[in-house]
Amino acid sequence: MPETHKKDYVAGFTVDEISEDFYALYITSKKYKRDTIIQLKVNAQAGNWIIGQVDYQTGEVDIKSNHKYPEEAKMIEHFKEGIALFLERVEE
């Protein structure tokens, strides 16, 4: 079972906020020797949500969203960038 957290971002979110949220999950997962998969669900604007799941050992990433036009959604791009920043941080 992945280490999971749910967060509400009413006015949007930044790349750094997503990276920090994933890092906090990573620390908790490592501390309690849980699964290497961590998951963050974000409730964003206009009823949209996004779920990111990352295996921090393999670097595998899975992102799901209910956004009507996911290829155009800035929130998904920010989420991907935040995950990439997180993965860079844990690889060091």
DSSP file (Angstrom, degrees, kcal/mol; ACC not computed):
  #  RESIDUE AA STRUCTURE BP1 BP2  ACC     N-H-->O    O-->H-N    N-H-->O    O-->H-N    TCO  KAPPA ALPHA  PHI   PSI    X-CA   Y-CA   Z-CA
    1    1 A M              0   0    0      0, 0.0    34,-0.5     0, 0.0    36,-0.1   0.000 360.0 360.0 360.0 124.7    0.0    0.0    0.0
    2    2 A P        -     0   0    0      0, 0.0     2,-0.5     0, 0.0    36,-0.2  -0.312 360.0-103.8 -68.9 149.9    1.6    3.3   -1.0
    3    3 A E  E     -a   38   0A   0     34,-1.7    36,-3.2    32,-0.2     2,-0.3  -0.638  54.2-165.9 -67.4 121.8    2.3    6.1    1.5
    4    4 A T  E     +a   39   0A   0     -2,-0.5     2,-0.3    34,-0.2    36,-0.2  -0.876  22.8 176.5-124.9 146.8   -0.6    8.5    0.6
    5    5 A H  E     -a   40   0A   0     34,-1.5    36,-2.6    -2,-0.3     2,-0.4  -0.993  14.1-152.8-143.9 144.7   -1.5   12.0    1.3
    6    6 A K  E     -a   41   0A   0     -2,-0.3     2,-0.4    34,-0.2    36,-0.2  -0.963  17.8-179.9-118.8 137.0   -4.4   14.2    0.2
    7    7 A K  E     -a   42   0A   0     34,-2.6    36,-2.5    -2,-0.4     2,-0.5  -0.995  21.7-138.5-139.9 142.5   -4.2   17.9   -0.1
    8    8 A D  E     -a   43   0A   0     -2,-0.4     2,-0.5    34,-0.2    36,-0.2  -0.888  16.0-179.2-101.6 124.7   -6.5   20.8   -1.1
    9    9 A Y    >   +     0   0    0     34,-3.0     3,-0.9    -2,-0.5     4,-0.1  -0.870   4.1 175.1-120.0  94.3   -5.1   23.5   -3.3
   10   10 A V  T 3  S+     0   0    0     -2,-0.5    36,-0.2     1,-0.2    -1,-0.1   0.868  80.8  36.6 -70.0 -37.5   -7.9   26.0   -3.8
   11   11 A A  T 3  S-     0   0    0      1,-0.4    -1,-0.2    34,-0.1     2,-0.1  -0.009 122.3 -92.2-107.1  29.6   -5.9   28.6   -5.7
   12   12 A G    <   -     0   0    0     -3,-0.9    -1,-0.4     2,-0.0     2,-0.3  -0.272  42.8-106.3  88.6 179.8   -3.6   26.3   -7.6
   13   13 A F        -     0   0    0     -3,-0.1     2,-0.2    -4,-0.1    65,-0.1  -0.956  17.1-122.9-146.1 162.0   -0.2   25.0   -6.6
   14   14 A T     >  -     0   0    0     -2,-0.3     4,-1.8     1,-0.1     5,-0.2  -0.640  27.7-113.9-104.1 164.3    3.5   25.5   -7.5
   15   15 A V  H  > S+     0   0    0     -2,-0.2     4,-2.4     1,-0.2     5,-0.2   0.910 118.1  52.9 -59.5 -44.1    6.1   23.0   -8.7
   16   16 A D  H  > S+     0   0    0      1,-0.2     4,-2.6     2,-0.2    -1,-0.2   0.877 105.4  53.8 -62.9 -38.4    8.0   23.5   -5.4
   17   17 A E  H  > S+     0   0    0      2,-0.2     4,-2.3     1,-0.2    -1,-0.2   0.914 110.4  46.6 -63.0 -42.2    4.9   22.7   -3.3
   18   18 A I  H  X S+     0   0    0     -4,-1.8     4,-2.4     2,-0.2     5,-0.2   0.928 112.2  50.4 -65.3 -44.5    4.4   19.4   -5.1
   19   19 A S  H  X S+     0   0    0     -4,-2.4     4,-2.1     1,-0.2    -2,-0.2   0.917 112.1  47.5 -58.8 -44.7    8.0   18.5   -4.8
   20   20 A E  H  X S+     0   0    0     -4,-2.6     4,-2.4     2,-0.2    -1,-0.2   0.883 109.8  52.6 -65.6 -39.7    8.0   19.3   -1.1
   21   21 A D  H  X S+     0   0    0     -4,-2.3     4,-1.8     1,-0.2    -1,-0.2   0.920 111.5  46.2 -62.8 -43.2    4.8   17.3   -0.6
   22   22 A F  H  X S+     0   0    0     -4,-2.4     4,-2.3     1,-0.2    -2,-0.2   0.887 110.9  53.4 -66.1 -37.4    6.3   14.2   -2.3
   23   23 A Y  H  X S+     0   0    0     -4,-2.1     4,-2.5    -5,-0.2    -2,-0.2   0.901 106.4  52.0 -64.7 -39.9    9.5   14.7   -0.3
   24   24 A A  H  X S+     0   0    0     -4,-2.4     4,-2.0     1,-0.2    -1,-0.2   0.904 110.8  47.9 -61.9 -41.2    7.5   14.7    3.0
   25   25 A L  H  X S+     0   0    0     -4,-1.8     4,-2.8     2,-0.2    -2,-0.2   0.898 110.1  53.3 -64.1 -40.0    5.8   11.4    1.9
   26   26 A Y  H  X S+     0   0    0     -4,-2.3     4,-2.7     2,-0.2     5,-0.2   0.921 108.1  49.3 -60.1 -46.7    9.2   10.0    1.0
   27   27 A I  H  X S+     0   0    0     -4,-2.5     4,-2.7     2,-0.2    -1,-0.2   0.921 113.2  46.9 -60.8 -45.0   10.6   10.8    4.5
   28   28 A T  H  X S+     0   0    0     -4,-2.0     4,-2.2     2,-0.2    -2,-0.2   0.922 112.4  49.9 -62.7 -44.9    7.6    9.2    6.2
   29   29 A S  H  <>S+     0   0    0     -4,-2.8     5,-2.7     1,-0.2     4,-0.2   0.910 114.4  44.2 -61.4 -44.2    7.9    6.1    3.9
   30   30 A K  H ><5S+     0   0    0     -4,-2.7     3,-1.0     3,-0.2    -2,-0.2   0.909 111.1  54.6 -67.0 -42.5   11.6    5.7    4.6
   31   31 A K  H 3<5S+     0   0    0     -4,-2.7    -2,-0.2     1,-0.3    -1,-0.2   0.903 117.4  34.6 -59.7 -43.5   11.2    6.3    8.4
   32   32 A Y  T 3<5S-     0   0    0     -4,-2.2    -1,-0.3    -5,-0.2    -2,-0.2   0.287 108.7-121.8 -97.7  10.2    8.6    3.6    8.8
   33   33 A K  T < 5 +     0   0    0     -3,-1.0    -3,-0.2    -4,-0.2    -4,-0.1   0.904  58.7 153.8  51.8  49.9   10.2    1.3    6.1
   34   34 A R      < -     0   0    0     -5,-2.7    -1,-0.1     1,-0.3    -5,-0.0  -0.206  49.9 -46.4 -94.3-171.7    7.1    1.2    4.0
   35   35 A D        -     0   0    0    -34,-0.5    -1,-0.3     1,-0.1   -32,-0.2  -0.106  46.9-126.3 -52.7 152.0    6.5    0.6    0.3
   36   36 A T  S    S+     0   0    0     -3,-0.1    20,-2.2   -34,-0.1     2,-0.5   0.442  87.3  91.7 -83.2   0.8    8.7    2.5   -2.1
   37   37 A I  E     - B   0  55A   0     18,-0.2   -34,-1.7    19,-0.1     2,-0.3  -0.848  57.1-174.3 -98.2 128.1    5.6    3.8   -3.8
   38   38 A I  E     -aB   3  54A   0     16,-3.0    16,-2.9    -2,-0.5     2,-0.4  -0.916   4.1-161.6-120.8 150.7    4.3    7.1   -2.6
   39   39 A Q  E     -aB   4  53A   0    -36,-3.2   -34,-1.5    -2,-0.3     2,-0.4  -0.992   7.7-170.2-138.3 136.4    1.0    8.8   -3.8
   40   40 A L  E     -aB   5  52A   0     12,-2.5    12,-2.7    -2,-0.4     2,-0.5  -0.993   4.9-163.8-128.0 127.4   -0.3   12.3   -3.6
   41   41 A K  E     -aB   6  51A   0    -36,-2.6   -34,-2.6    -2,-0.4     2,-0.5  -0.950  10.2-167.4-109.6 128.4   -3.9   13.3   -4.4
   42   42 A V  E     -aB   7  50A   0      8,-3.0     8,-2.0    -2,-0.5     2,-0.7  -0.962  14.1-151.8-118.6 127.1   -4.5   17.0   -5.0
   43   43 A N  E     +aB   8  49A   0    -36,-2.5   -34,-3.0    -2,-0.5     6,-0.2  -0.882  31.3 177.2 -92.7 118.4   -7.9   18.6   -5.2
   44   44 A A    >   -     0   0    0      4,-2.8     3,-0.7    -2,-0.7   -34,-0.1  -0.133  33.0 -42.9-108.0-158.7   -7.4   21.7   -7.4
   45   45 A Q  G >  S+     0   0    0      1,-0.2     3,-2.1     2,-0.2    -1,-0.3  -0.263 113.8  15.2 -71.3 155.4   -9.6   24.4   -8.9
   46   46 A A  G 3  S-     0   0    0      1,-0.3    -1,-0.2   -36,-0.2     3,-0.1   0.757 130.8 -60.1  56.7  32.5  -13.1   23.9  -10.4
   47   47 A G  G <  S+     0   0    0     -3,-0.7    -1,-0.3     1,-0.3     2,-0.2   0.552  98.1 142.2  77.4   6.2  -13.5   20.4   -8.9
   48   48 A N    <   -     0   0    0     -3,-2.1    -4,-2.8    -5,-0.1     2,-0.3  -0.494  27.7-172.4 -79.2 150.9  -10.5   19.0  -10.7
   49   49 A W  E     -B   43   0A   0     -6,-0.2    17,-1.5    -2,-0.2    18,-0.4  -0.951   9.5-163.6-137.8 160.4   -8.2   16.5   -9.1
   50   50 A I  E     -BC  42  65A   0     -8,-2.0    -8,-3.0    -2,-0.3     2,-0.5  -0.992   3.1-160.8-145.1 138.2   -4.9   14.9   -9.9
   51   51 A I  E     -BC  41  64A   0     13,-3.1    13,-2.7    -2,-0.3     2,-0.5  -0.984   7.0-169.8-122.4 126.8   -3.2   11.8   -8.4
   52   52 A G  E     -BC  40  63A   0    -12,-2.7   -12,-2.5    -2,-0.5     2,-0.4  -0.966   1.4-171.2-117.6 132.1    0.5   11.2   -8.8
   53   53 A Q  E     -BC  39  62A   0      9,-2.9     9,-2.5    -2,-0.5     2,-0.4  -0.987   7.9-177.4-123.3 128.9    2.1    7.9   -7.8
   54   54 A V  E     -BC  38  61A   0    -16,-2.9   -16,-3.0    -2,-0.4     2,-0.8  -0.986  23.7-152.3-130.7 131.8    5.9    7.6   -7.8
   55   55 A D  E  >  -B   37   0A   0      5,-2.6     4,-2.9    -2,-0.4     5,-0.5  -0.902  15.3-163.3 -96.7 107.0    8.1    4.6   -7.1
   56   56 A Y  T  4 S+     0   0    0    -20,-2.2    -1,-0.1    -2,-0.8   -19,-0.1   0.604  83.6  54.3 -74.4  -9.1   11.2    6.4   -5.7
   57   57 A Q  T  4 S+     0   0    0    -21,-0.3    -1,-0.2     3,-0.1   -20,-0.1   0.876 122.8  24.2 -84.6 -42.6   13.4    3.4   -6.2
   58   58 A T  T  4 S-     0   0    0     -3,-0.1    -2,-0.2   -22,-0.1     3,-0.1   0.663  98.3-126.4 -96.4 -18.1   12.7    2.8   -9.9
   59   59 A G     <  +     0   0    0     -4,-2.9     2,-0.2     1,-0.3    -3,-0.2   0.528  53.2 156.6  81.9   5.7   11.6    6.4  -10.8
   60   60 A E        -     0   0    0     -5,-0.5    -5,-2.6    -6,-0.0     2,-0.4  -0.464  22.0-166.3 -68.4 134.5    8.4    5.0  -12.3
   61   61 A V  E     -C   54   0A   0     -7,-0.2     2,-0.4    -2,-0.2    -7,-0.2  -0.971  14.3-176.6-128.0 137.6    5.6    7.7  -12.4
   62   62 A D  E     -C   53   0A   0     -9,-2.5    -9,-2.9    -2,-0.4     2,-0.4  -0.991   7.2-174.1-133.4 125.9    1.9    7.4  -12.9
   63   63 A I  E     -C   52   0A   0     -2,-0.4     2,-0.3   -11,-0.2   -11,-0.2  -0.977   3.0-180.0-124.8 130.8   -0.4   10.5  -13.1
   64   64 A K  E     +C   51   0A   0    -13,-2.7   -13,-3.1    -2,-0.4     2,-0.3  -0.950   5.4 170.5-126.4 148.5   -4.2   10.4  -13.3
   65   65 A S  E     -C   50   0A   0     -2,-0.3   -15,-0.2   -15,-0.2   -17,-0.0  -0.990  37.3-141.3-152.7 155.7   -6.6   13.4  -13.5
   66   66 A N        +     0   0    0    -17,-1.5   -16,-0.1    -2,-0.3    -1,-0.0   0.264  57.4 136.5 -98.8  10.6  -10.2   14.1  -14.1
   67   67 A H        -     0   0    0    -18,-0.4    -2,-0.1     1,-0.1     6,-0.1  -0.330  58.8-133.4 -61.0 136.7   -9.3   17.3  -16.1
   68   68 A K  S    S+     0   0    0      1,-0.3    -1,-0.1     2,-0.1    -3,-0.0   0.848 102.0  26.6 -61.7 -36.8  -11.4   17.6  -19.3
   69   69 A Y  S >> S+     0   0    0      1,-0.1     3,-1.9     2,-0.0     4,-0.7  -0.668  71.6 172.3-126.8  75.5   -8.4   18.4  -21.4
   70   70 A P  G >4 S+     0   0    0      0, 0.0     3,-0.7     0, 0.0     6,-0.1   0.804  75.7  60.1 -59.9 -31.6   -5.4   16.8  -19.6
   71   71 A E  G 34 S+     0   0    0      1,-0.2    -2,-0.0     5,-0.1     0, 0.0   0.697 112.4  40.0 -70.3 -15.8   -2.9   17.6  -22.4
   72   72 A E  G <4 S+     0   0    0     -3,-1.9     2,-0.5     4,-0.0    -1,-0.2   0.450  87.7 115.5-106.5  -4.1   -3.6   21.3  -22.0
   73   73 A A    <X  -     0   0    0     -3,-0.7     4,-1.4    -4,-0.7     3,-0.4  -0.551  48.9-161.7 -79.1 120.1   -3.8   21.4  -18.2
   74   74 A K  H  > S+     0   0    0     -2,-0.5     4,-2.9     1,-0.2     5,-0.2   0.833  90.6  63.9 -65.0 -32.1   -1.1   23.5  -16.6
   75   75 A M  H  > S+     0   0    0      1,-0.2     4,-2.0     2,-0.2    -1,-0.2   0.872 102.3  48.9 -62.3 -35.0   -1.8   21.8  -13.3
   76   76 A I  H  > S+     0   0    0     -3,-0.4     4,-2.6     2,-0.2    -1,-0.2   0.905 111.0  49.4 -71.3 -40.4   -0.7   18.5  -14.8
   77   77 A E  H  X S+     0   0    0     -4,-1.4     4,-2.5     2,-0.2    -2,-0.2   0.925 112.1  48.3 -61.9 -44.8    2.5   20.1  -16.2
   78   78 A H  H  X S+     0   0    0     -4,-2.9     4,-2.5     1,-0.2    -2,-0.2   0.895 110.9  51.9 -61.7 -39.6    3.3   21.6  -12.8
   79   79 A F  H  X S+     0   0    0     -4,-2.0     4,-2.3    -5,-0.2    -2,-0.2   0.934 110.2  47.6 -62.5 -47.2    2.6   18.2  -11.1
   80   80 A K  H  X S+     0   0    0     -4,-2.6     4,-2.4     1,-0.2    -2,-0.2   0.906 112.9  48.9 -60.9 -42.8    5.0   16.5  -13.5
   81   81 A E  H  X S+     0   0    0     -4,-2.5     4,-2.3     2,-0.2    -1,-0.2   0.887 110.1  51.8 -65.1 -38.9    7.7   19.1  -13.0
   82   82 A G  H  X S+     0   0    0     -4,-2.5     4,-2.2     2,-0.2    -2,-0.2   0.893 110.4  48.2 -64.0 -40.4    7.2   18.8   -9.2
   83   83 A I  H  X S+     0   0    0     -4,-2.3     4,-2.8     2,-0.2    -2,-0.2   0.917 110.6  51.2 -65.8 -43.2    7.7   15.0   -9.4
   84   84 A A  H  X S+     0   0    0     -4,-2.4     4,-2.2     1,-0.2    -2,-0.2   0.907 110.6  49.1 -60.3 -42.1   10.8   15.4  -11.5
   85   85 A L  H  X S+     0   0    0     -4,-2.3     4,-1.9     2,-0.2    -1,-0.2   0.903 111.2  50.0 -63.7 -42.3   12.3   17.9   -9.0
   86   86 A F  H  X S+     0   0    0     -4,-2.2     4,-2.1     2,-0.2    -2,-0.2   0.934 110.0  50.0 -60.5 -47.5   11.5   15.5   -6.2
   87   87 A L  H  X S+     0   0    0     -4,-2.8     4,-1.3     1,-0.2    -2,-0.2   0.879 108.8  52.4 -63.1 -38.2   13.2   12.6   -8.0
   88   88 A E  H  X S+     0   0    0     -4,-2.2     4,-0.8     1,-0.2    -1,-0.2   0.913 109.1  51.6 -60.3 -41.8   16.3   14.7   -8.6
   89   89 A R  H >< S+     0   0    0     -4,-1.9     3,-0.6     1,-0.2    -2,-0.2   0.892 110.9  45.1 -64.6 -41.8   16.4   15.5   -4.9
   90   90 A V  H 3< S+     0   0    0     -4,-2.1    -1,-0.2     1,-0.2    -2,-0.2   0.681 105.6  61.8 -80.8 -15.5   16.2   11.9   -3.7
   91   91 A E  H 3<        0   0    0     -4,-1.3    -1,-0.2     1,-0.2    -2,-0.2   0.705 360.0 360.0 -78.1 -19.7   18.8   10.6   -6.3
   92   92 A E    <<        0   0    0     -4,-0.8    -1,-0.2    -3,-0.6    -2,-0.1   0.486 360.0 360.0 -67.9 360.0   21.5   12.9   -4.8
